[in-house]
């Protein structure tokens, strides 16, 4: 789903000095507790902070057993790392030396240690072991979900602001159905009066056509490609698309798909199971992939082998993915563990196929110990996916094919006559890059755009939206339609749907100290943002998981009960619910937190908040937070960047805090909550909420990685 990958799911501001951001936060001390919950003028309740079932940091001479794979060894670089566990650098160095290895230096990296980190890691392991369909497993998952939501309350990695309502407006000449909850909309049956080119807007440049690389740069995906499953016009549940039928094994681990026969790529080749094997291999292991976590991460995991000495998803060994072409039209996918959201996951845009062998794979074969490429590649990467030479030579299977592409300006799609489905009914679609929401709206009012609210383009800018001009004529459950009167007197078609989306602020926890993150949570008034900034169209958010996909049989009621009354709380400190205030800003408490952390009005914390260019709503939120933060000894500088830049810098860990919106790819809390527990490999973790101790320039005496890991582990645990 392009909207989902575009919006992700991660928010922050480009950083101005990690040293300043970490001042007053020792990497070896537990971070401060959650602020008190009284009035704006109340002092922090230190007694309440102490009353918690969160374990204190384990003294290093009593460290218990922990997952051995938290010790990472790179024999070529001479690096030994310990992830997540509470061990000081000096003690880790002593263990490495006691194991018989010398090293040049040892230091802690990423975020300061938080005593919740090991527990959150273990809790997420419980989730991983209980992903099947039984009631008992479902109950365990819900326990973990509540715990992880509360972990985010405590650590403030991602600060939820609002849950969004999707709007669309379209001209009378357009005959189209409003998209439902999942916002997945393909225009194969859309009809036009007059000129047969649909004029749409993209809020930012299309950066790539590569489904495994696209994050925030995939305008038009639903039109030029498809996947095994889809959400028919955005409605749940997912239905077969490129799959004609499927079966699931009794243990829930093996999915067998019978593919549609006769489906053609835009270059005339027929789609077969081999194309999926190649495409999913690239998703897991291509150097260019930015979505490997979707297929070999901790949530949805297809069976695979790993390469020694490599960490996280980068350890995936090419050629080992549990995806088999049984015959031309039969595809078998074997999971590591059962996962109830499998079919929804496979509907995501990252899982779209391209013709087998289109580009070389894997180009980094040497680091995996392979002798050469598994696929030579018919085209150069940028020839196929971008505009090098006569490119793009990209071929998808959607109702429209890429006709022309002017980077930064426009991409034009033309009707594909051999599309496997009905339609398309129109000749072409043109996406024009228009970064400013007000400019897009003006172009629509002038009749130069046919629709708004497609491909994350936004519909009516909040500042210009007047609820009194909206008329709802039909409520279809997942969406409602009617009309909207523009200020020039023209009446256009209007639709809205409750999206499974959350807008939030992402903090880089290695750059912004915990007291500052908690202080900003105290300053944020979600109710004001929902009512004043979004004019009541969006609802205030106190969890990452939206109400429609929250826990239990009555998710909306359970959502309210948890944040309002602390019902089903897993940490004692949250027995009363959301700790930072509902419908208020607690400026005095925020200032007190920052003073305790060593920041004053003369020496405030300096941070940068990066927001999306052309997004007046987040711009308003950022300015209000900036003004309130001055009273809490935090100086916020606002930086603007397009979505592609924000995602790139988030992956690099180079921002302090940034704005982000995320739409669920599958309707389950794990879709959002998987990003909260600490990673043992921090690269790609936007929040960097993980603790690492690193011994560098190590002489490992020729031992292999597994031997080093075992020896160091034994010293840490047994001695």
C-alpha positions, -999 to +999 in steps of 0.1 A: +000+000+000+018+032-011+001+054+015+013+032+043+049+030+032+048+067+024+035+077+058+057+056+079+060+046+091+088+075+116+088+117+130+119+138+142+139+169+140+175+170+126+200+170+154+223+197+166+248+180+188+245+146+204+267+157+233+243+186+242+213+163+238+228+137+262+240+162+288+228+151+323+220+116+311+247+091+321+247+061+298+250+038+328+223+052+351+186+044+348+167+073+333+143+093+353+108+081+362+075+092+348+063+127+359+035+132+384-001+134+374-014+163+395-021+199+383+001+221+361+018+235+392+024+203+410+059+190+418+070+156+406+057+128+428+090+111+436+072+085+458+050+076+429+080+073+407+095+048+430+063+027+431+067+006+400+070-030+391+098-021+366+129-039+377+159-019+389+191-023+369+207-056+377+240-051+395+267-062+370+281-089+394+246-105+395+237-104+358+214-132+349+211-152+317+202-133+286+199-142+249+233-150+236+226-133+203+227-100+221+264-104+219+274-094+183+308-103+169+324-089+137+357-108+133+368-088+103+364-054+120+375-067+154+343-056+172+325-072+200+292-056+211+266-063+238+230-051+231+202-042+255+217-057+287+228-035+317+266-039+317+289-009+321+316-004+294+344-011+320+328-043+331+322-054+295+358-047+287+368-069+317+347-097+305+362-095+270+397-095+285+388-124+308+377-144+277+412-140+264+408-111+239+425-077+239+409-045+225+417-009+218+387+009+234+353+002+249+323+026+250+285+027+253+265+038+222+229+045+212+206+055+241+214+055+278+204+023+295+168+021+306+157-007+330+127-013+308+148-023+279+156-059+288+120-065+300+105-050+268+128-073+249+117-104+268+080-093+265+083-090+227+099-125+227+066-137+244+047-121+215+069-139+190+062-172+206+024-167+206+014-156+171-009-184+164-047-185+162-056-200+196-074-180+223-046-185+247-021-171+223-043-142+215-046-134+253-008-135+256-004-111+227-029-087+242-009-087+275+023-079+256+005-051+236-006-034+267+029-036+282+045-022+250+021+007+249+030+015+285+067+011+277+062+038+251+044+060+277+074+056+300+102+060+274+084+085+251+100+072+219+070+080+198+046+106+211+011+101+197-008+131+187-039+122+167-056+094+149-065+105+114-096+106+093-090+102+056-107+128+033-112+128-004-127+153-027-133+149-064-148+168-094-182+159-109-165+145-140-150+117-119-170+086-111-152+067-083-160+050-050-145+063-018-118+042-003-124+023+030-103+019+061-071+006+046-070+034+020-061+009-008-075+022-040-069+011-076-085+031-104-092+002-128-129+010-126-128+048-123-146+066-151-142+102-165-163+126-185-144+145-211-106+143-212-096+107-203-065+116-183-070+117-145-050+146-130-037+139-095-011+154-072+019+139-054+031+158-022+067+150-030+090+136-057+087+100-067+121+087-057+120+051-069+098+025-085+115-003-066+089-019-043+116-030-018+131+004-016+101+026-015+094+045+017+076+077+013+082+079-024+057+055-041+029+077-056+008+056-079+019+022-067-016+007-067-020+018-103+012+002-117+016-029-096-002-054-074+004-082-048-009-116-039-036-101-018-053-067-017-078-047+003-106-043-023-111-006-024-096-003+011-121-027+028-112-055+052-105-084+051-078-089+024-089-108-006-070-127-033-056-106-061-026-121-080-034-152-061-065-170-075-068-191-043-048-202-013-046-228+015-030-226+050-015-256+068-029-268+101+000-253+121-005-219+104+031-218+090+028-228+054+007-208+029+002-222-006-010-198-033-024-208-067-015-178-089-038-163-116-028-177-149-022-153-179-012-123-158+012-102-179+039-078-168+040-045-187+069-058-208+048-088-221+063-115-199+038-138-180+038-137-142+050-170-126+059-182-092+096-177-100+090-140-102+077-140-067+106-161-054+130-135-070+110-105-058+106-117-022+143-126-021+151-090-030+128-077-004+147-097+022+182-093+010+188-067-017+213-040-008+186-015-018+159-029+005+145-006+032+117-030+041+135-062+050+119-060+085+086-067+068+097-102+057+126-114+079+120-091+110+107-101+144+070-099+135+063-115+102+092-139+095+096-162+065+120-190+072+156-183+062+192-188+072+216-161+085+252-152+078+276-154+108+291-121+118+262-100+105+234-086+126+196-081+124+179-083+090+212-077+073+223-112+084+197-127+060+216-151+037+205-147+001+191-178-015+177-193+017+142-176+019+114-201+026+096-193-007+093-220-033+080-221-068+063-255-067+054-251-104+047-221-126+015-212-109+020-226-074+039-206-047+046-219-013+056-196+016+069-211+049+070-190+080+093-192+110+062-189+133+025-187+127+013-151+122-024-141+121-017-111+100+000-129+071-026-123+044-028-086+053+010-084+053+012-099+018-011-072+005+016-046+012+033-028-017+067-041-007+055-076-017+048-067-053+065-087-080+088-077-108+101-100-136+127-125-125+162-114-130+153-077-139+183-065-119+214-082-104+210-099-070+226-100-045+252-073-053+267-077-019+272-115-023+308-114-010+299-104+025+276-134+027+303-158+015+287-165-018+307-171-050+287-148-072+254-134-081+222-155-079+207-134-107+229-116-133+203-088-140+190-078-174+192-041-166+213-018-144+195-009-112+188+027-122+179+018-157+151-004-145+139+015-115+148+051-123+157+073-153+193+063-162+198+059-199+165+051-216+150+041-183+129+033-166+124-002-180+103-010-149+075-036-155+047-042-130+013-059-135-011-031-126-038-015-148-015+013-157+021+013-168+048+039-165+048+061-196+071+090-187+088+102-156+104+136-149+120+133-115+108+160-091+081+171-114+057+145-128+051+108-135+026+098-162+009+064-163-009+051-194-036+023-196-022-012-199-043-030-225-034-065-213-043-059-176-056-091-160-086-075-144-115-054-158-105-020-171-089+003-170-117+026-182-096+057-187-065+064-208-039+078-184-031+091-149-007+120-144+008+127-109+022+162-106+045+170-077+030+198-057+045+201-022+023+227-007-012+216+005-028+250-001-013+251-037-028+216-043-062+228-031-061+259-052-052+238-083-082+216-075-105+246-071-093+259-105-102+225-121-066+215-128-067+185-105-095+159-105-091+144-070-074+153-037-067+129-008-050+102-030-014+090-025-011+110+008-017+143-012-042+155+015-076+168+006-088+201+020-061+220+041-073+222+077-069+259+078-094+262+048-118+234+059-152+246+070-173+217+086-205+237+079-199+233+041-198+195+044-229+174+038-229+136+045-255+119+023-246+082+028-228+064+055-215+031+043-198+020+076-161+022+067-166+054+048-192+081+042-199+102+012-216+135+003-207+169-010-186+199+000-192+235-011-160+253-021-156+290-012-161+299-049-196+284-047-188+252-066-201+219-050-178+189-053-180+153-042-167+146-007-158+114+012-142+105+045-132+072+062-118+063+096-082+053+088-061+030+109-035+058+111-016+076+139+003+109+136+030+113+161+065+127+170+094+104+168+123+110+192+159+098+186+165+086+221+203+086+216+201+124+210+172+137+231+174+127+268+145+110+285+136+140+308+132+162+277+111+136+260+088+133+290+087+171+294+075+175+258+048+149+265+037+170+294+036+201+271+015+184+243-022+188+246-037+163+222-073+175+227-063+210+216-045+197+185-075+176+175-100+204+180-080+235+170-055+223+144-076+196+128-110+212+135-124+180+150-117+158+119-090+138+137-093+124+172-068+128+200-043+099+204-029+085+236-018+052+222+001+043+191-025+017+181-057+034+168-090+027+185-103+005+155-074-019+159-068-018+197-070-048+219-100-071+226-134-076+212-144-040+219-113-022+208-126+013+210-139+009+246-107-008+257-087+020+242-106+046+263-106+025+295-068+021+294-058+057+289-086+072+310-086+047+340-055+025+336-077-005+330-055-036+320-023-017+330+008-038+332+031-013+350+020-001+385+028+035+377+001+036+350-028+024+372-045+057+366-039+057+328-021+082+306+005+099+328+011+133+310-024+148+312-055+148+291-067+181+277-040+202+293-004+213+291+016+208+323+043+234+319+054+236+355+060+199+357+079+199+324+101+227+337+107+209+370+118+178+351+143+197+330+157+215+360+163+182+377+181+171+346+204+201+348+189+224+322+181+261+331+168+291+312+204+302+308+216+268+296+186+252+279+186+220+259+189+227+222+170+204+198+158+205+162+123+194+152+120+183+116+086+186+100+073+178+066+075+206+041+041+218+029+023+204+059+007+234+077-009+212+104+024+198+117+040+232+112+013+246+136+019+218+161+057+224+160+054+261+166+031+257+195+054+231+211+084+253+205+067+283+222+057+262+253+090+245+255+109+277+261+092+279+295+105+244+302+142+252+293+140+236+259+149+255+228+134+240+197+145+249+162+121+239+134+135+224+103+115+215+072+122+186+048+103+165+023+092+131+033+120+112+014+146+133+032+130+127+066+129+089+061+165+088+049+177+108+079+156+088+102+173+056+090+207+073+095+198+084+130+208+120+122+177+139+135+166+148+171+129+146+166+106+146+136+070+144+125+056+112+111+023+095+103+018+058+100-010+038+084-014+001+094-005-024+068-024-050+087-051-043+113-033-054+145-014-035+172+018-054+164+020-034+131+029-003+151+042-017+184+070-038+168+091-006+165+091+001+203+110-028+220+148-023+218+166-038+188+198-057+192+209-041+159+200-004+160+205+006+124+171+014+109+155+018+143+142+054+141+140+059+179+174+043+187+159+032+220+184+005+227+216+003+247+249-010+232+284-015+247+311-018+221+347-031+223+366-020+192+400-029+176+398-063+193+423-091+187+402-122+187+430-146+182+416-162+151+385-175+169+353-176+149+323-154+159+304-181+177+334-190+198+340-154+208+303-150+216+302-181+238+334-171+257+323-136+264+289-147+274+303-172+299+324-145+315+295-122+318+270-147+332+290-174+350+318-154+365 
